[in-house]
Amino acid sequence: MKWIGGSNLSHHYEELAEAFEQAPFQVHHVYRTELEANHSYRGHIERPTTKCALIIALSGQARFSFHGGEESYEMFPGKVLLGGLHVQLEIAVGDEPFQYFLVHYLPTELESAEAKLISKISYLTCPIDGMTLQLQEQCAEVAASPGVMGKLEKKAIFFRLICHVLQSERVLQNRESATKMDDAIQFIKQHYMEPLTLTQLGLRYGMKAKYFSYLFAKYVGISPIDYVIMQRMDKAYEWLLTGRVSVAEAAKHVGYADSYYFSRLFKKHKGLPPSKVGMNGKRNRPS
């Protein structure tokens, strides 16, 4: 048996975030459940699961065993399981009742890489803080709302809950650098139009450029320079959408004196030339 307890063997949080952002799926039932102490629940041994689940342990302790015991996860307050589609499951509850929050979801295109990722079992950590409890309560409330609007709101809150869980996992895996990386993200957002360099950013946080870049990429999922460019392209897109600035003016607003270089970067990152953004695509030159 593969025993998985305190160590983190989850899928990478950035990969999960991207998969949830891209994979179409439906959010189904929402439950807050309590299981009896010293009891084993074997309902999914003969009937494997038919949906994925977000499970957040709230109180007590239980062991979730999958595939006839090949994988086991210790669940206690703050631990989270994601996925678990078409698996055998047995839950062995400890000496106290086990209470958990559960949301069922199901990808609509099961063969896509993103759907497969969010269907696999992931073991994560998320503190039972005010935000976690608030999102759970909101999700449970809207689950009872009738009609399409209620379903849409339920999915929106589920997205927020997933985001909160993955952000918590990111902080946990980068606990020593999380504060500095969060500050770096905000610094870049505020100074994206300036000529930022890796050396400058590293010095700001007392690190060599290469080490800062490694920590930033581990935390955010892309290099700091790519993040700067992404911020610039996003802001330029917003400027161009207004229809009140030229390509050259948009380039200057985000830190590029050379509008032709900016145009090449913009097309690479946004998939279309900046001259085609805003004003019904009537721009035809970068000036």
SEFI-259288 format. One line per 8 residues: for each residue y, x, z of C-alpha. Coordinates in nm, 2 decimals, padded with zeros to 4 digits, always signed. Example, Ala and Ser with C-alpha at 12.3 -4.5 7.8 and 13.67 -1.06 7.14 Angstrom:
REM residues 2
-00.45 +01.23 +00.78  -00.11 +01.37 +00.71
This chain:
REM residues 287
+00.00 +00.00 +00.00  +00.35 +00.12 -00.08  +00.56 +00.07 +00.24  +00.93 +00.04 +00.19  +01.13 +00.02 +00.50  +01.46 +00.19 +00.59  +01.49 +00.41 +00.28  +01.69 +00.27 -00.01
+01.47 +00.24 -00.32  +01.68 -00.03 -00.50  +01.79 -00.02 -00.86  +02.13 +00.14 -00.90  +02.41 -00.10 -00.80  +02.61 -00.03 -01.11  +02.31 -00.11 -01.34  +02.25 -00.43 -01.15
+02.62 -00.52 -01.17  +02.62 -00.47 -01.54  +02.30 -00.67 -01.58  +02.43 -00.96 -01.39  +02.76 -00.95 -01.59  +02.57 -00.95 -01.92  +02.25 -01.16 -01.87  +02.28 -01.53 -01.91
+02.12 -01.71 -01.62  +02.12 -02.04 -01.43  +02.17 -02.08 -01.06  +01.93 -02.33 -00.90  +01.86 -02.42 -00.54  +02.05 -02.30 -00.23  +01.87 -02.30 +00.11  +01.92 -02.18 +00.46
+01.57 -02.15 +00.60  +01.40 -02.07 +00.93  +01.04 -01.96 +00.94  +00.82 -01.99 +01.25  +00.76 -01.68 +01.46  +00.42 -01.50 +01.44  +00.33 -01.69 +01.13  +00.22 -01.59 +00.79
+00.34 -01.78 +00.48  +00.10 -01.74 +00.18  +00.22 -02.02 -00.05  +00.30 -01.78 -00.33  -00.04 -01.60 -00.32  -00.22 -01.84 -00.55  +00.10 -01.97 -00.71  +00.33 -01.68 -00.81
+00.70 -01.73 -00.79  +00.87 -01.92 -01.08  +01.23 -01.81 -01.01  +01.42 -01.51 -00.90  +01.59 -01.51 -00.56  +01.88 -01.37 -00.37  +01.75 -01.35 -00.01  +01.98 -01.24 +00.28
+01.81 -01.20 +00.62  +02.02 -01.35 +00.90  +01.82 -01.33 +01.22  +01.47 -01.22 +01.33  +01.24 -01.00 +01.13  +00.98 -01.05 +00.86  +00.78 -00.84 +00.62  +00.78 -00.95 +00.26
+00.47 -00.83 +00.07  +00.45 -00.85 -00.30  +00.16 -00.81 -00.55  -00.11 -00.84 -00.28  +00.06 -00.59 -00.05  +00.13 -00.32 -00.31  +00.50 -00.34 -00.21  +00.63 -00.44 +00.13
+00.99 -00.47 +00.25  +01.10 -00.51 +00.61  +01.37 -00.78 +00.63  +01.61 -00.80 +00.92  +01.98 -00.90 +00.95  +02.18 -00.73 +00.68  +01.88 -00.66 +00.44  +01.88 -00.83 +00.10
+01.61 -00.88 -00.16  +01.69 -00.96 -00.53  +01.47 -01.07 -00.81  +01.10 -01.13 -00.76  +01.01 -01.34 -01.07  +00.64 -01.42 -01.14  +00.52 -01.23 -00.83  +00.27 -01.30 -00.55
+00.44 -01.31 -00.22  +00.34 -01.33 +00.14  +00.58 -01.34 +00.43  +00.47 -01.23 +00.78  +00.72 -01.33 +01.05  +00.77 -01.12 +01.36  +00.79 -01.22 +01.73  +01.11 -01.43 +01.67
+01.18 -01.70 +01.42  +01.31 -01.55 +01.09  +01.62 -01.71 +00.94  +01.75 -01.63 +00.59  +01.98 -01.75 +00.32  +01.82 -01.81 -00.02  +01.96 -01.88 -00.37  +01.72 -01.93 -00.67
+01.83 -01.82 -01.01  +01.66 -01.77 -01.34  +01.76 -01.57 -01.65  +01.75 -01.78 -01.97  +01.65 -01.49 -02.20  +01.36 -01.33 -02.01  +01.29 -01.06 -02.26  +01.63 -00.89 -02.26
+01.67 -00.56 -02.07  +01.93 -00.71 -01.84  +01.71 -01.01 -01.76  +01.42 -00.79 -01.68  +01.64 -00.58 -01.44  +01.77 -00.87 -01.24  +01.42 -01.02 -01.23  +01.27 -00.70 -01.07
+01.26 -00.66 -00.69  +01.56 -00.48 -00.55  +01.60 -00.40 -00.18  +01.96 -00.37 -00.07  +02.19 -00.38 +00.23  +02.48 -00.60 +00.31  +02.63 -00.65 +00.66  +02.64 -01.00 +00.80
+03.02 -01.00 +00.81  +03.28 -01.27 +00.78  +03.29 -01.25 +00.40  +02.91 -01.27 +00.36  +02.89 -01.58 +00.59  +03.19 -01.74 +00.42  +03.04 -01.71 +00.07  +02.71 -01.84 +00.20
+02.88 -02.15 +00.34  +03.08 -02.21 +00.03  +02.77 -02.17 -00.19  +02.57 -02.42 +00.02  +02.86 -02.67 +00.02  +02.91 -02.67 -00.36  +02.53 -02.68 -00.42  +02.54 -03.05 -00.32
+02.83 -03.13 -00.55  +02.73 -03.34 -00.85  +02.81 -03.28 -01.21  +02.89 -02.99 -01.43  +03.19 -02.88 -01.23  +02.98 -02.85 -00.92  +02.73 -02.63 -01.11  +03.01 -02.41 -01.24
+03.16 -02.36 -00.90  +02.82 -02.28 -00.75  +02.76 -02.01 -01.02  +03.11 -01.87 -00.96  +03.05 -01.84 -00.59  +02.70 -01.69 -00.65  +02.87 -01.42 -00.87  +03.11 -01.34 -00.58
+02.82 -01.32 -00.34  +02.63 -01.09 -00.57  +02.94 -00.87 -00.62  +02.99 -00.85 -00.24  +02.63 -00.74 -00.19  +02.65 -00.48 -00.46  +02.98 -00.35 -00.34  +02.83 -00.32 +00.01
+02.54 -00.13 -00.13  +02.78 +00.10 -00.31  +02.97 +00.18 +00.01  +02.65 +00.24 +00.20  +02.51 +00.49 -00.06  +02.85 +00.67 -00.06  +02.95 +00.63 +00.30  +03.09 +00.98 +00.33
+03.31 +00.95 +00.02  +03.37 +00.58 -00.01  +03.72 +00.58 +00.15  +03.84 +00.86 -00.07  +03.69 +00.70 -00.38  +03.85 +00.36 -00.31  +04.18 +00.54 -00.26  +04.13 +00.73 -00.59
+04.06 +00.40 -00.77  +04.39 +00.25 -00.64  +04.58 +00.57 -00.71  +04.46 +00.57 -01.07  +04.55 +00.20 -01.11  +04.90 +00.27 -00.99  +04.95 +00.60 -01.19  +04.74 +00.55 -01.50
+05.04 +00.60 -01.73  +05.10 +00.95 -01.59  +04.93 +01.27 -01.72  +04.65 +01.27 -01.47  +04.40 +01.56 -01.47  +04.07 +01.62 -01.29  +04.23 +01.92 -01.11  +04.52 +01.71 -00.99
+04.29 +01.43 -00.87  +04.05 +01.67 -00.70  +04.33 +01.85 -00.52  +04.46 +01.52 -00.39  +04.13 +01.47 -00.21  +04.07 +01.83 -00.11  +03.79 +01.89 -00.36  +03.72 +02.10 -00.66
+03.76 +01.90 -00.99  +03.39 +01.91 -01.07  +03.27 +01.78 -00.73  +03.54 +01.51 -00.73  +03.42 +01.40 -01.07  +03.06 +01.39 -00.95  +03.14 +01.17 -00.65  +03.37 +00.94 -00.85
+03.11 +00.89 -01.12  +02.84 +00.82 -00.86  +03.06 +00.56 -00.69  +03.22 +00.39 -00.99  +02.96 +00.45 -01.26  +03.19 +00.64 -01.50  +03.39 +00.96 -01.49  +03.75 +00.96 -01.35
+03.90 +01.05 -01.69  +03.71 +00.77 -01.86  +03.83 +00.54 -01.58  +04.19 +00.65 -01.65  +04.14 +00.58 -02.02  +03.99 +00.24 -01.94  +04.29 +00.14 -01.73  +04.52 +00.25 -02.00
+04.34 +00.06 -02.27  +04.32 -00.26 -02.06  +04.70 -00.24 -01.98  +04.78 -00.17 -02.34  +04.57 -00.47 -02.45  +04.77 -00.69 -02.20  +05.10 -00.56 -02.35  +04.99 -00.62 -02.71
+04.87 -00.97 -02.63  +05.23 -01.07 -02.54  +05.33 -01.01 -02.90  +05.66 -00.86 -02.78  +05.59 -00.49 -02.81  +05.49 -00.27 -03.11  +05.18 -00.05 -03.10  +05.41 +00.25 -03.05
+05.57 +00.08 -02.75  +05.24 -00.02 -02.60  +05.12 +00.34 -02.64  +05.43 +00.48 -02.46  +05.39 +00.22 -02.18  +05.04 +00.36 -02.10  +05.12 +00.73 -02.13  +05.06 +00.82 -02.50
+05.35 +00.97 -02.70  +05.13 +00.99 -03.01  +05.07 +00.63 -03.13  +04.81 +00.73 -03.39  +04.60 +00.91 -03.12  +04.64 +00.60 -02.90  +04.53 +00.38 -03.19  +04.21 +00.58 -03.24
+04.13 +00.56 -02.87  +04.21 +00.19 -02.85  +03.98 +00.11 -03.14  +03.70 +00.32 -02.99  +03.72 +00.13 -02.65  +03.82 -00.22 -02.76  +03.64 -00.24 -03.10  +03.95 -00.33 -03.30
+04.27 -00.16 -03.39  +04.57 -00.23 -03.17  +04.76 -00.37 -03.47  +04.52 -00.66 -03.47  +04.59 -00.77 -03.11  +04.85 -01.04 -03.05  +05.09 -01.21 -03.29  +04.78 -01.35 -03.46
+04.68 -01.01 -03.58  +04.99 -00.97 -03.79  +05.06 -00.61 -03.69  +04.96 -00.36 -03.96  +05.09 -00.02 -03.84  +05.12 +00.17 -03.52  +05.50 +00.18 -03.52
